[in-house]
Amino acid sequence: MSSPCQACGACCAYSADWPRFSTEDDAEIALIPAAYVDDPAGRMRCDGDRCSALAGEVGRAVSCRVYAVRPEVCRTCEPGDPECEMARRRYGLPPL
């Protein structure tokens, strides 16, 4: 069974301020391809509110281009948690 996240992606397209690096050290950030890192802002690069590493259509089918090396803030968002539900509401998606 696939993760409900692969049919959602709302958390990855909620806010350009959300995918900030907070616990990562320089070596961990260096593992993320530079095209997806916004160094001056200390976060993942975004296109509007959408993380540039998010592939696919929010609410239908998505994947993360840097899943194996994604930041801690991405790892801590869990399906159905308050942040997840807040992001899903923004896109008109039902609660999990």
HELIX and SHEET records of a PDB file:
HELIX    1   1 PRO A    4  ALA A    7  5                                   4    
HELIX    2   2 ALA A   10  ALA A   13  5                                   4    
HELIX    3   3 ASP A   26  ALA A   30  1                                   5    
HELIX    4   4 ALA A   34  TYR A   36  5                                   3    
HELIX    5   5 ASP A   39  ALA A   41  5                                   3    
HELIX    6   6 TYR A   67  VAL A   69  5                                   3    
HELIX    7   7 GLU A   72  THR A   76  1                                   5    
HELIX    8   8 PRO A   82  ARG A   90  1                                   9    
SHEET    1   A 2 VAL A  37  ASP A  38  0                                        
SHEET    2   A 2 ARG A  43  MET A  44 -1                                        
SHEET    1   B 2 CYS A  46  ASP A  47  0                                        
SHEET    2   B 2 ARG A  50  CYS A  51 -1                                        
SHEET    1   C 2 LEU A  54  GLU A  57  0                                        
SHEET    2   C 2 ALA A  61  CYS A  64 -1                                        
END                                                                             
